[in-house]
Amino acid sequence: MNTPHPPEAPKQPIEGVENLITVGSGKGGVGKTTVAVNLAIALAALGYKVGLLDADVYGPNVPLMMGVRDTPYMVEGRIQPLEQYGVKVMSMGFLNPGDKPLIWRGPMLHSVMQQFLRQVDWAGLDYLLVDLPPGTGDVQLSLIQTAPITGAIVVTTPSEVSLEDGRKAVLMFRQVKVELLGLVENMSYLIVPGTGQRVDVFGEGGGKRTAEAMDVPFLGELPMDPRVRIGGDTGRPVALLGEADDQAKPFFDMARRLVERAKAAPRPGARMTVED
């Protein structure tokens, strides 16, 4: 006889945060952090109060991409996030700078996630974007089981290898009853400089087909462009150029779709059970 799962403890809201949105992927190397960083900057440019939590503790790239390397400080027992480009930012990269790796197990990851969520002064945010590690591991489960998530974004590329892992991420969020706000296809195509020719480096249309097949909103395609890479490497993300710029505009379009989806999403319930 199957015994039903007992309900989880009630999820406590994150003080000062209206919407908690996770940005995940089934595998690394798909540009998940690039998407999270530029979305955060676009949302801030559109007038929203935005925070960015770098939860990829094994490979925290947000400090480099946001061009900020200071050390957070405490005020009245609360960690003050650093601010850059109108976005409040917190990352393990601020606390463990350089190339030294973190070798942590589940309980330590759970502890640091709770600190980043509940001991950081996120006051007054419309959106807190959480850049998750790739995959479906301890950090994701710790966050999902303890915090009321408005919804999740899954980032993929058009390649079948990436899409296979992206589908696993979609199913993971569904299994734990997190609303899917949309799927993003990154590195969709390359426009050859000087010719204007479109090259589908990783395949064509796989993200949109997958979104339709899995009944997930499709937030759009993001092209490959050297300026996107240069912006991330130099701490000046392309979204800073504003939506009048051809390479920045897709992030602004995606930010507006994200806002619409978040407004329409059901509010996270107080309790969560995990399906078989």
PyRosetta script that sets phi, psi and omega in degrees:
from pyrosetta import init, pose_from_sequence

init()
pose = pose_from_sequence("MNTPHPPEAPKQPIEGVENLITVGSGKGGVGKTTVAVNLAIALAALGYKVGLLDADVYGPNVPLMMGVRDTPYMVEGRIQPLEQYGVKVMSMGFLNPGDKPLIWRGPMLHSVMQQFLRQVDWAGLDYLLVDLPPGTGDVQLSLIQTAPITGAIVVTTPSEVSLEDGRKAVLMFRQVKVELLGLVENMSYLIVPGTGQRVDVFGEGGGKRTAEAMDVPFLGELPMDPRVRIGGDTGRPVALLGEADDQAKPFFDMARRLVERAKAAPRPGARMTVED")
pose.set_psi(1, 134.0)
pose.set_omega(1, 179.8)
pose.set_phi(2, -79.9)
pose.set_psi(2, 133.1)
pose.set_omega(2, 177.2)
pose.set_phi(3, -99.1)
pose.set_psi(3, 125.5)
pose.set_omega(3, -179.0)
pose.set_phi(4, -64.6)
pose.set_psi(4, 148.7)
pose.set_omega(4, 176.3)
pose.set_phi(5, -67.2)
pose.set_psi(5, 135.3)
pose.set_omega(5, 175.0)
pose.set_phi(6, -68.2)
pose.set_psi(6, 152.1)
pose.set_omega(6, 179.3)
pose.set_phi(7, -65.8)
pose.set_psi(7, 146.7)
pose.set_omega(7, 175.3)
pose.set_phi(8, -71.9)
pose.set_psi(8, 161.2)
pose.set_omega(8, 174.3)
pose.set_phi(9, -61.6)
pose.set_psi(9, 149.8)
pose.set_omega(9, 179.4)
pose.set_phi(10, -55.3)
pose.set_psi(10, 140.5)
pose.set_omega(10, 178.2)
pose.set_phi(11, -82.4)
pose.set_psi(11, 125.8)
pose.set_omega(11, -179.3)
pose.set_phi(12, -86.7)
pose.set_psi(12, 132.1)
pose.set_omega(12, 178.5)
pose.set_phi(13, -58.1)
pose.set_psi(13, 153.7)
pose.set_omega(13, 174.4)
pose.set_phi(14, -86.3)
pose.set_psi(14, 118.7)
pose.set_omega(14, -174.4)
pose.set_phi(15, -57.1)
pose.set_psi(15, 125.6)
pose.set_omega(15, 176.4)
pose.set_phi(16, 86.4)
pose.set_psi(16, 3.8)
pose.set_omega(16, -176.0)
pose.set_phi(17, -116.6)
pose.set_psi(17, 122.4)
pose.set_omega(17, 178.5)
pose.set_phi(18, -81.0)
pose.set_psi(18, -45.9)
pose.set_omega(18, -178.1)
pose.set_phi(19, -130.4)
pose.set_psi(19, 126.7)
pose.set_omega(19, 177.3)
pose.set_phi(20, -107.8)
pose.set_psi(20, 117.4)
pose.set_omega(20, -174.4)
pose.set_phi(21, -124.8)
pose.set_psi(21, 125.5)
pose.set_omega(21, 179.2)
pose.set_phi(22, -95.8)
pose.set_psi(22, 144.7)
pose.set_omega(22, 175.4)
pose.set_phi(23, -118.4)
pose.set_psi(23, 111.7)
pose.set_omega(23, -174.5)
pose.set_phi(24, -128.7)
pose.set_psi(24, 174.7)
pose.set_omega(24, 176.8)
pose.set_phi(25, -155.8)
pose.set_psi(25, 158.6)
pose.set_omega(25, 178.4)
pose.set_phi(26, -80.3)
pose.set_psi(26, -19.0)
pose.set_omega(26, -178.5)
pose.set_phi(27, -148.7)
pose.set_psi(27, 163.8)
pose.set_omega(27, 177.4)
pose.set_phi(28, -81.6)
pose.set_psi(28, 167.3)
pose.set_omega(28, 174.7)
pose.set_phi(29, 83.7)
pose.set_psi(29, 11.1)
pose.set_omega(29, -178.7)
pose.set_phi(30, -101.3)
pose.set_psi(30, 1.2)
pose.set_omega(30, 179.0)
pose.set_phi(31, 85.7)
pose.set_psi(31, 27.4)
pose.set_omega(31, -178.8)
pose.set_phi(32, -59.4)
pose.set_psi(32, -46.2)
pose.set_omega(32, -178.6)
pose.set_phi(33, -68.2)
pose.set_psi(33, -36.9)
pose.set_omega(33, 175.5)
pose.set_phi(34, -58.3)
pose.set_psi(34, -43.6)
pose.set_omega(34, 178.4)
pose.set_phi(35, -64.8)
pose.set_psi(35, -46.2)
pose.set_omega(35, -178.3)
pose.set_phi(36, -61.4)
pose.set_psi(36, -44.9)
pose.set_omega(36, -177.8)
pose.set_phi(37, -63.9)
pose.set_psi(37, -48.8)
pose.set_omega(37, -177.4)
pose.set_phi(38, -70.6)
pose.set_psi(38, -33.2)
pose.set_omega(38, 174.8)
pose.set_phi(39, -64.0)
pose.set_psi(39, -43.1)
pose.set_omega(39, 179.8)
pose.set_phi(40, -60.9)
pose.set_psi(40, -44.6)
pose.set_omega(40, -179.9)
pose.set_phi(41, -66.4)
pose.set_psi(41, -40.4)
pose.set_omega(41, 178.3)
pose.set_phi(42, -63.7)
pose.set_psi(42, -43.3)
pose.set_omega(42, 178.3)
pose.set_phi(43, -61.1)
pose.set_psi(43, -42.2)
pose.set_omega(43, 178.8)
pose.set_phi(44, -64.0)
pose.set_psi(44, -40.1)
pose.set_omega(44, 179.2)
pose.set_phi(45, -66.5)
pose.set_psi(45, -26.2)
pose.set_omega(45, 177.9)
pose.set_phi(46, -82.3)
pose.set_psi(46, 0.1)
pose.set_omega(46, 173.3)
pose.set_phi(47, 103.7)
pose.set_psi(47, 5.7)
pose.set_omega(47, 179.9)
pose.set_phi(48, -91.0)
pose.set_psi(48, 152.8)
pose.set_omega(48, 174.1)
pose.set_phi(49, -86.5)
pose.set_psi(49, 120.2)
pose.set_omega(49, -166.3)
pose.set_phi(50, -130.0)
pose.set_psi(50, 141.5)
pose.set_omega(50, 171.0)
pose.set_phi(51, -124.3)
pose.set_psi(51, 154.8)
pose.set_omega(51, 178.8)
pose.set_phi(52, -132.7)
pose.set_psi(52, 113.9)
pose.set_omega(52, 178.6)
pose.set_phi(53, -103.6)
pose.set_psi(53, 117.6)
pose.set_omega(53, 178.5)
pose.set_phi(54, -85.4)
pose.set_psi(54, 96.0)
pose.set_omega(54, -178.5)
pose.set_phi(55, -92.6)
pose.set_psi(55, 3.6)
pose.set_omega(55, 177.1)
pose.set_phi(56, -82.6)
pose.set_psi(56, 78.3)
pose.set_omega(56, -170.5)
pose.set_phi(57, -67.1)
pose.set_psi(57, -24.5)
pose.set_omega(57, -179.8)
pose.set_phi(58, -80.8)
pose.set_psi(58, -27.8)
pose.set_omega(58, 179.8)
pose.set_phi(59, -140.8)
pose.set_psi(59, 68.2)
pose.set_omega(59, -175.2)
pose.set_phi(60, -76.0)
pose.set_psi(60, 99.1)
pose.set_omega(60, -177.0)
pose.set_phi(61, -98.8)
pose.set_psi(61, -7.0)
pose.set_omega(61, -177.7)
pose.set_phi(62, -59.1)
pose.set_psi(62, -42.6)
pose.set_omega(62, 179.2)
pose.set_phi(63, -56.2)
pose.set_psi(63, -43.0)
pose.set_omega(63, 178.2)
pose.set_phi(64, -64.3)
pose.set_psi(64, -47.8)
pose.set_omega(64, -175.4)
pose.set_phi(65, -68.9)
pose.set_psi(65, -30.2)
pose.set_omega(65, 178.6)
pose.set_phi(66, -89.9)
pose.set_psi(66, -5.3)
pose.set_omega(66, 176.6)
pose.set_phi(67, 67.1)
pose.set_psi(67, 39.1)
pose.set_omega(67, -179.8)
pose.set_phi(68, -135.8)
pose.set_psi(68, 131.6)
pose.set_omega(68, -174.7)
pose.set_phi(69, -134.6)
pose.set_psi(69, 17.2)
pose.set_omega(69, -179.4)
pose.set_phi(70, -75.5)
pose.set_psi(70, 176.9)
pose.set_omega(70, 179.1)
pose.set_phi(71, -109.5)
pose.set_psi(71, 128.4)
pose.set_omega(71, 177.6)
pose.set_phi(72, -62.5)
pose.set_psi(72, 157.1)
pose.set_omega(72, 179.5)
pose.set_phi(73, -130.8)
pose.set_psi(73, 168.8)
pose.set_omega(73, -176.6)
pose.set_phi(74, -104.0)
pose.set_psi(74, 142.9)
pose.set_omega(74, 170.7)
pose.set_phi(75, -134.0)
pose.set_psi(75, 117.5)
pose.set_omega(75, 179.2)
pose.set_phi(76, 50.3)
pose.set_psi(76, 45.3)
pose.set_omega(76, 174.4)
pose.set_phi(77, 80.6)
pose.set_psi(77, 5.4)
pose.set_omega(77, 179.8)
pose.set_phi(78, -120.8)
pose.set_psi(78, 137.8)
pose.set_omega(78, 179.2)
pose.set_phi(79, -73.0)
pose.set_psi(79, 130.3)
pose.set_omega(79, 178.8)
pose.set_phi(80, -92.5)
pose.set_psi(80, 116.3)
pose.set_omega(80, 178.5)
pose.set_phi(81, -66.0)
pose.set_psi(81, 150.8)
pose.set_omega(81, 174.5)
pose.set_phi(82, -76.3)
pose.set_psi(82, 156.7)
pose.set_omega(82, -179.1)
pose.set_phi(83, -125.0)
pose.set_psi(83, 133.2)
pose.set_omega(83, 179.8)
pose.set_phi(84, -148.6)
pose.set_psi(84, 132.5)
pose.set_omega(84, 178.3)
pose.set_phi(85, 55.7)
pose.set_psi(85, 32.5)
pose.set_omega(85, 179.0)
pose.set_phi(86, 79.8)
pose.set_psi(86, 10.2)
pose.set_omega(86, -177.9)
pose.set_phi(87, -118.6)
pose.set_psi(87, 130.7)
pose.set_omega(87, 172.7)
pose.set_phi(88, -78.8)
pose.set_psi(88, 131.2)
pose.set_omega(88, -170.6)
pose.set_phi(89, -128.6)
pose.set_psi(89, 136.9)
pose.set_omega(89, 171.9)
pose.set_phi(90, -137.7)
pose.set_psi(90, 138.0)
pose.set_omega(90, -176.6)
pose.set_phi(91, -155.1)
pose.set_psi(91, 147.4)
pose.set_omega(91, 171.6)
pose.set_phi(92, -61.9)
pose.set_psi(92, -23.9)
pose.set_omega(92, 177.5)
pose.set_phi(93, -61.5)
pose.set_psi(93, -23.3)
pose.set_omega(93, 176.1)
pose.set_phi(94, -75.0)
pose.set_psi(94, -28.5)
pose.set_omega(94, -175.2)
pose.set_phi(95, -97.5)
pose.set_psi(95, -20.6)
pose.set_omega(95, -179.1)
pose.set_phi(96, -134.4)
pose.set_psi(96, 66.3)
pose.set_omega(96, -173.5)
pose.set_phi(97, -71.8)
pose.set_psi(97, 165.4)
pose.set_omega(97, 177.9)
pose.set_phi(98, 88.0)
pose.set_psi(98, -158.3)
pose.set_omega(98, -173.8)
pose.set_phi(99, -100.8)
pose.set_psi(99, 6.3)
pose.set_omega(99, -178.9)
pose.set_phi(100, -67.4)
pose.set_psi(100, 124.3)
pose.set_omega(100, -177.9)
pose.set_phi(101, -78.9)
pose.set_psi(101, 154.3)
pose.set_omega(101, 172.1)
pose.set_phi(102, -98.2)
pose.set_psi(102, 129.1)
pose.set_omega(102, 178.3)
pose.set_phi(103, -119.0)
pose.set_psi(103, 88.1)
pose.set_omega(103, -173.0)
pose.set_phi(104, -121.5)
pose.set_psi(104, 151.2)
pose.set_omega(104, 174.5)
pose.set_phi(105, -104.5)
pose.set_psi(105, 177.3)
pose.set_omega(105, -173.1)
pose.set_phi(106, -48.9)
pose.set_psi(106, -52.5)
pose.set_omega(106, -176.7)
pose.set_phi(107, -60.0)
pose.set_psi(107, -36.1)
pose.set_omega(107, 179.3)
pose.set_phi(108, -69.6)
pose.set_psi(108, -38.4)
pose.set_omega(108, 178.0)
pose.set_phi(109, -64.4)
pose.set_psi(109, -41.6)
pose.set_omega(109, 178.3)
pose.set_phi(110, -60.3)
pose.set_psi(110, -42.8)
pose.set_omega(110, -178.0)
pose.set_phi(111, -63.6)
pose.set_psi(111, -45.4)
pose.set_omega(111, -177.5)
pose.set_phi(112, -69.9)
pose.set_psi(112, -33.8)
pose.set_omega(112, 176.9)
pose.set_phi(113, -62.9)
pose.set_psi(113, -42.3)
pose.set_omega(113, 179.3)
pose.set_phi(114, -66.0)
pose.set_psi(114, -36.8)
pose.set_omega(114, 176.0)
pose.set_phi(115, -63.4)
pose.set_psi(115, -45.1)
pose.set_omega(115, -178.4)
pose.set_phi(116, -65.6)
pose.set_psi(116, -32.6)
pose.set_omega(116, -179.4)
pose.set_phi(117, -80.5)
pose.set_psi(117, -42.8)
pose.set_omega(117, -165.4)
pose.set_phi(118, -111.9)
pose.set_psi(118, -12.7)
pose.set_omega(118, 178.6)
pose.set_phi(119, -111.2)
pose.set_psi(119, 0.1)
pose.set_omega(119, 174.3)
pose.set_phi(120, -93.9)
pose.set_psi(120, 140.0)
pose.set_omega(120, -178.8)
pose.set_phi(121, -81.5)
pose.set_psi(121, 88.6)
pose.set_omega(121, -179.5)
pose.set_phi(122, -92.5)
pose.set_psi(122, 17.8)
pose.set_omega(122, -168.3)
pose.set_phi(123, -49.4)
pose.set_psi(123, 133.2)
pose.set_omega(123, 169.2)
pose.set_phi(124, 82.9)
pose.set_psi(124, 22.3)
pose.set_omega(124, -176.1)
pose.set_phi(125, -90.5)
pose.set_psi(125, 135.8)
pose.set_omega(125, 168.1)
pose.set_phi(126, -77.8)
pose.set_psi(126, -39.5)
pose.set_omega(126, -177.8)
pose.set_phi(127, -138.0)
pose.set_psi(127, 130.2)
pose.set_omega(127, 168.0)
pose.set_phi(128, -113.9)
pose.set_psi(128, 111.4)
pose.set_omega(128, 177.5)
pose.set_phi(129, -89.9)
pose.set_psi(129, 133.4)
pose.set_omega(129, -179.3)
pose.set_phi(130, -114.8)
pose.set_psi(130, 114.2)
pose.set_omega(130, 178.0)
pose.set_phi(131, -84.1)
pose.set_psi(131, 103.5)
pose.set_omega(131, -175.4)
pose.set_phi(132, -80.9)
pose.set_psi(132, 158.7)
pose.set_omega(132, 168.6)
pose.set_phi(133, -66.1)
pose.set_psi(133, 160.6)
pose.set_omega(133, 174.5)
pose.set_phi(134, -65.1)
pose.set_psi(134, 154.2)
pose.set_omega(134, 174.1)
pose.set_phi(135, 93.4)
pose.set_psi(135, -159.4)
pose.set_omega(135, -173.8)
pose.set_phi(136, -136.2)
pose.set_psi(136, 53.5)
pose.set_omega(136, -172.0)
pose.set_phi(137, -103.2)
pose.set_psi(137, -152.6)
pose.set_omega(137, -170.7)
pose.set_phi(138, -62.3)
pose.set_psi(138, -41.0)
pose.set_omega(138, -177.5)
pose.set_phi(139, -63.3)
pose.set_psi(139, -45.0)
pose.set_omega(139, 179.5)
pose.set_phi(140, -60.0)
pose.set_psi(140, -48.0)
pose.set_omega(140, -176.6)
pose.set_phi(141, -66.7)
pose.set_psi(141, -38.6)
pose.set_omega(141, 178.5)
pose.set_phi(142, -60.1)
pose.set_psi(142, -43.8)
pose.set_omega(142, -179.3)
pose.set_phi(143, -68.2)
pose.set_psi(143, -47.9)
pose.set_omega(143, -174.9)
pose.set_phi(144, -64.1)
pose.set_psi(144, -37.2)
pose.set_omega(144, -174.5)
pose.set_phi(145, -80.3)
pose.set_psi(145, -12.9)
pose.set_omega(145, -174.2)
pose.set_phi(146, -121.7)
pose.set_psi(146, -14.1)
pose.set_omega(146, -174.6)
pose.set_phi(147, -124.5)
pose.set_psi(147, 142.9)
pose.set_omega(147, 178.6)
pose.set_phi(148, -78.2)
pose.set_psi(148, 100.7)
pose.set_omega(148, -175.2)
pose.set_phi(149, -88.9)
pose.set_psi(149, 127.3)
pose.set_omega(149, 176.6)
pose.set_phi(150, -64.8)
pose.set_psi(150, -42.3)
pose.set_omega(150, 179.9)
pose.set_phi(151, 177.1)
pose.set_psi(151, 173.8)
pose.set_omega(151, -176.1)
pose.set_phi(152, -124.8)
pose.set_psi(152, 147.8)
pose.set_omega(152, 170.6)
pose.set_phi(153, -112.4)
pose.set_psi(153, 136.7)
pose.set_omega(153, 175.8)
pose.set_phi(154, -113.9)
pose.set_psi(154, 129.6)
pose.set_omega(154, -179.2)
pose.set_phi(155, -106.2)
pose.set_psi(155, 134.0)
pose.set_omega(155, 177.9)
pose.set_phi(156, -140.9)
pose.set_psi(156, 173.7)
pose.set_omega(156, 166.0)
pose.set_phi(157, -112.3)
pose.set_psi(157, 172.9)
pose.set_omega(157, -178.1)
pose.set_phi(158, -73.3)
pose.set_psi(158, -9.0)
pose.set_omega(158, -175.2)
pose.set_phi(159, -70.0)
pose.set_psi(159, 149.2)
pose.set_omega(159, -178.9)
pose.set_phi(160, -63.8)
pose.set_psi(160, -34.6)
pose.set_omega(160, 178.4)
pose.set_phi(161, -62.3)
pose.set_psi(161, -45.7)
pose.set_omega(161, 178.9)
pose.set_phi(162, -67.3)
pose.set_psi(162, -41.3)
pose.set_omega(162, -178.6)
pose.set_phi(163, -64.8)
pose.set_psi(163, -36.4)
pose.set_omega(163, 178.2)
pose.set_phi(164, -59.6)
pose.set_psi(164, -45.2)
pose.set_omega(164, 179.1)
pose.set_phi(165, -73.4)
pose.set_psi(165, -32.8)
pose.set_omega(165, 176.5)
pose.set_phi(166, -62.4)
pose.set_psi(166, -38.4)
pose.set_omega(166, 177.2)
pose.set_phi(167, -62.2)
pose.set_psi(167, -36.1)
pose.set_omega(167, 177.6)
pose.set_phi(168, -64.4)
pose.set_psi(168, -39.5)
pose.set_omega(168, 178.4)
pose.set_phi(169, -64.9)
pose.set_psi(169, -41.9)
pose.set_omega(169, 177.5)
pose.set_phi(170, -59.7)
pose.set_psi(170, -45.8)
pose.set_omega(170, -178.6)
pose.set_phi(171, -66.8)
pose.set_psi(171, -34.8)
pose.set_omega(171, 176.8)
pose.set_phi(172, -62.5)
pose.set_psi(172, -46.5)
pose.set_omega(172, 179.0)
pose.set_phi(173, -63.4)
pose.set_psi(173, -38.8)
pose.set_omega(173, 178.3)
pose.set_phi(174, -66.2)
pose.set_psi(174, -39.4)
pose.set_omega(174, -178.0)
pose.set_phi(175, -61.7)
pose.set_psi(175, -35.7)
pose.set_omega(175, -179.6)
pose.set_phi(176, -98.2)
pose.set_psi(176, 14.6)
pose.set_omega(176, 170.3)
pose.set_phi(177, 62.9)
pose.set_psi(177, 44.6)
pose.set_omega(177, 172.1)
pose.set_phi(178, -102.5)
pose.set_psi(178, 129.5)
pose.set_omega(178, -179.3)
pose.set_phi(179, -61.6)
pose.set_psi(179, 133.0)
pose.set_omega(179, 175.2)
pose.set_phi(180, -89.4)
pose.set_psi(180, 110.9)
pose.set_omega(180, 179.0)
pose.set_phi(181, -79.4)
pose.set_psi(181, -22.8)
pose.set_omega(181, 176.9)
pose.set_phi(182, 160.8)
pose.set_psi(182, 164.8)
pose.set_omega(182, 175.7)
pose.set_phi(183, -111.9)
pose.set_psi(183, 135.9)
pose.set_omega(183, -179.8)
pose.set_phi(184, -112.4)
pose.set_psi(184, 129.8)
pose.set_omega(184, 173.6)
pose.set_phi(185, -99.5)
pose.set_psi(185, 108.3)
pose.set_omega(185, 179.6)
pose.set_phi(186, -95.8)
pose.set_psi(186, 158.0)
pose.set_omega(186, -179.2)
pose.set_phi(187, 53.4)
pose.set_psi(187, 43.6)
pose.set_omega(187, -174.2)
pose.set_phi(188, -66.9)
pose.set_psi(188, -40.3)
pose.set_omega(188, -177.2)
pose.set_phi(189, -161.3)
pose.set_psi(189, 166.5)
pose.set_omega(189, 178.0)
pose.set_phi(190, -121.9)
pose.set_psi(190, 130.3)
pose.set_omega(190, 172.0)
pose.set_phi(191, -95.0)
pose.set_psi(191, 116.1)
pose.set_omega(191, -175.4)
pose.set_phi(192, -68.6)
pose.set_psi(192, 122.2)
pose.set_omega(192, 179.4)
pose.set_phi(193, -57.5)
pose.set_psi(193, 136.8)
pose.set_omega(193, 176.3)
pose.set_phi(194, 88.7)
pose.set_psi(194, -23.6)
pose.set_omega(194, -178.3)
pose.set_phi(195, -115.5)
pose.set_psi(195, -25.9)
pose.set_omega(195, -176.5)
pose.set_phi(196, 75.9)
pose.set_psi(196, 4.9)
pose.set_omega(196, -179.5)
pose.set_phi(197, -71.1)
pose.set_psi(197, 136.1)
pose.set_omega(197, 176.9)
pose.set_phi(198, -90.5)
pose.set_psi(198, 130.8)
pose.set_omega(198, 177.2)
pose.set_phi(199, -122.3)
pose.set_psi(199, 122.1)
pose.set_omega(199, 178.5)
pose.set_phi(200, -89.0)
pose.set_psi(200, 85.7)
pose.set_omega(200, -171.3)
pose.set_phi(201, -62.4)
pose.set_psi(201, -42.1)
pose.set_omega(201, -174.4)
pose.set_phi(202, -109.1)
pose.set_psi(202, 18.4)
pose.set_omega(202, -176.4)
pose.set_phi(203, 106.3)
pose.set_psi(203, 175.5)
pose.set_omega(203, -173.9)
pose.set_phi(204, -130.4)
pose.set_psi(204, 126.2)
pose.set_omega(204, 169.1)
pose.set_phi(205, 75.2)
pose.set_psi(205, 8.2)
pose.set_omega(205, -176.6)
pose.set_phi(206, -64.5)
pose.set_psi(206, -36.7)
pose.set_omega(206, -179.1)
pose.set_phi(207, -65.5)
pose.set_psi(207, -45.1)
pose.set_omega(207, -179.4)
pose.set_phi(208, -65.9)
pose.set_psi(208, -41.1)
pose.set_omega(208, 178.9)
pose.set_phi(209, -63.6)
pose.set_psi(209, -40.7)
pose.set_omega(209, 179.5)
pose.set_phi(210, -65.4)
pose.set_psi(210, -43.3)
pose.set_omega(210, 179.1)
pose.set_phi(211, -60.1)
pose.set_psi(211, -44.2)
pose.set_omega(211, 179.4)
pose.set_phi(212, -64.8)
pose.set_psi(212, -43.0)
pose.set_omega(212, -178.3)
pose.set_phi(213, -65.2)
pose.set_psi(213, -33.4)
pose.set_omega(213, -177.7)
pose.set_phi(214, -97.7)
pose.set_psi(214, 5.0)
pose.set_omega(214, 179.5)
pose.set_phi(215, 57.4)
pose.set_psi(215, 47.6)
pose.set_omega(215, 177.6)
pose.set_phi(216, -115.6)
pose.set_psi(216, 135.6)
pose.set_omega(216, 176.7)
pose.set_phi(217, -57.6)
pose.set_psi(217, 140.8)
pose.set_omega(217, 177.6)
pose.set_phi(218, -100.5)
pose.set_psi(218, 115.7)
pose.set_omega(218, -175.4)
pose.set_phi(219, -83.9)
pose.set_psi(219, -14.7)
pose.set_omega(219, 175.2)
pose.set_phi(220, 130.8)
pose.set_psi(220, 173.1)
pose.set_omega(220, 179.4)
pose.set_phi(221, -102.1)
pose.set_psi(221, 143.6)
pose.set_omega(221, 174.4)
pose.set_phi(222, -120.9)
pose.set_psi(222, 120.5)
pose.set_omega(222, -177.6)
pose.set_phi(223, -74.8)
pose.set_psi(223, 161.4)
pose.set_omega(223, 169.9)
pose.set_phi(224, -79.3)
pose.set_psi(224, 138.7)
pose.set_omega(224, 177.2)
pose.set_phi(225, -157.8)
pose.set_psi(225, 134.8)
pose.set_omega(225, -179.8)
pose.set_phi(226, -55.9)
pose.set_psi(226, -30.6)
pose.set_omega(226, -177.8)
pose.set_phi(227, -68.5)
pose.set_psi(227, -30.4)
pose.set_omega(227, 176.8)
pose.set_phi(228, -65.5)
pose.set_psi(228, -44.9)
pose.set_omega(228, 178.8)
pose.set_phi(229, -65.2)
pose.set_psi(229, -45.0)
pose.set_omega(229, -179.7)
pose.set_phi(230, -62.1)
pose.set_psi(230, -41.3)
pose.set_omega(230, 179.0)
pose.set_phi(231, -59.9)
pose.set_psi(231, -42.5)
pose.set_omega(231, 178.6)
pose.set_phi(232, -67.7)
pose.set_psi(232, -39.5)
pose.set_omega(232, -177.9)
pose.set_phi(233, -70.6)
pose.set_psi(233, -27.1)
pose.set_omega(233, -175.1)
pose.set_phi(234, -104.0)
pose.set_psi(234, 0.6)
pose.set_omega(234, -179.7)
pose.set_phi(235, 76.0)
pose.set_psi(235, 21.0)
pose.set_omega(235, 177.6)
pose.set_phi(236, -128.4)
pose.set_psi(236, 74.5)
pose.set_omega(236, -175.0)
pose.set_phi(237, -54.6)
pose.set_psi(237, 149.2)
pose.set_omega(237, -172.5)
pose.set_phi(238, -62.7)
pose.set_psi(238, -25.9)
pose.set_omega(238, 179.7)
pose.set_phi(239, -62.2)
pose.set_psi(239, -19.8)
pose.set_omega(239, 177.4)
pose.set_phi(240, -64.5)
pose.set_psi(240, -18.8)
pose.set_omega(240, -179.7)
pose.set_phi(241, -73.8)
pose.set_psi(241, -13.8)
pose.set_omega(241, 177.9)
pose.set_phi(242, 87.8)
pose.set_psi(242, 162.6)
pose.set_omega(242, -171.9)
pose.set_phi(243, -74.5)
pose.set_psi(243, -6.1)
pose.set_omega(243, 173.2)
pose.set_phi(244, -73.7)
pose.set_psi(244, -18.0)
pose.set_omega(244, 178.9)
pose.set_phi(245, -82.2)
pose.set_psi(245, 137.8)
pose.set_omega(245, -175.5)
pose.set_phi(246, -61.2)
pose.set_psi(246, -36.5)
pose.set_omega(246, -177.1)
pose.set_phi(247, -84.8)
pose.set_psi(247, -24.1)
pose.set_omega(247, 178.2)
pose.set_phi(248, -83.9)
pose.set_psi(248, -30.3)
pose.set_omega(248, -173.8)
pose.set_phi(249, -55.3)
pose.set_psi(249, -41.6)
pose.set_omega(249, 179.9)
pose.set_phi(250, -58.1)
pose.set_psi(250, -31.8)
pose.set_omega(250, 178.4)
pose.set_phi(251, -70.7)
pose.set_psi(251, -35.7)
pose.set_omega(251, 177.1)
pose.set_phi(252, -69.4)
pose.set_psi(252, -40.9)
pose.set_omega(252, 176.6)
pose.set_phi(253, -60.8)
pose.set_psi(253, -42.8)
pose.set_omega(253, -179.8)
pose.set_phi(254, -66.9)
pose.set_psi(254, -38.2)
pose.set_omega(254, 178.5)
pose.set_phi(255, -61.6)
pose.set_psi(255, -42.1)
pose.set_omega(255, 178.8)
pose.set_phi(256, -65.1)
pose.set_psi(256, -40.9)
pose.set_omega(256, 177.2)
pose.set_phi(257, -64.1)
pose.set_psi(257, -38.0)
pose.set_omega(257, 178.8)
pose.set_phi(258, -62.8)
pose.set_psi(258, -43.5)
pose.set_omega(258, 178.0)
pose.set_phi(259, -59.9)
pose.set_psi(259, -45.3)
pose.set_omega(259, 179.0)
pose.set_phi(260, -60.7)
pose.set_psi(260, -44.3)
pose.set_omega(260, -179.4)
pose.set_phi(261, -66.0)
pose.set_psi(261, -40.5)
pose.set_omega(261, -179.1)
pose.set_phi(262, -65.7)
pose.set_psi(262, -38.5)
pose.set_omega(262, 178.2)
pose.set_phi(263, -64.7)
pose.set_psi(263, -35.2)
pose.set_omega(263, -177.8)
pose.set_phi(264, -83.3)
pose.set_psi(264, -14.6)
pose.set_omega(264, -176.1)
pose.set_phi(265, -69.8)
pose.set_psi(265, 143.3)
pose.set_omega(265, 174.3)
pose.set_phi(266, -63.5)
pose.set_psi(266, 144.0)
pose.set_omega(266, 177.9)
pose.set_phi(267, -65.9)
pose.set_psi(267, 137.6)
pose.set_omega(267, -178.9)
pose.set_phi(268, -57.6)
pose.set_psi(268, 136.5)
pose.set_omega(268, 179.2)
pose.set_phi(269, -72.3)
pose.set_psi(269, 165.8)
pose.set_omega(269, -178.9)
pose.set_phi(270, -75.9)
pose.set_psi(270, -21.3)
pose.set_omega(270, -177.4)
pose.set_phi(271, -131.7)
pose.set_psi(271, 154.8)
pose.set_omega(271, -179.2)
pose.set_phi(272, -137.9)
pose.set_psi(272, 137.3)
pose.set_omega(272, 170.3)
pose.set_phi(273, -120.6)
pose.set_psi(273, 149.7)
pose.set_omega(273, -179.1)
pose.set_phi(274, -97.8)
pose.set_psi(274, 129.6)
pose.set_omega(274, -179.0)
pose.set_phi(275, -75.2)
pose.set_psi(275, 156.3)
pose.set_omega(275, 174.7)
pose.set_phi(276, -67.9)
pose.dump_pdb("model.pdb")
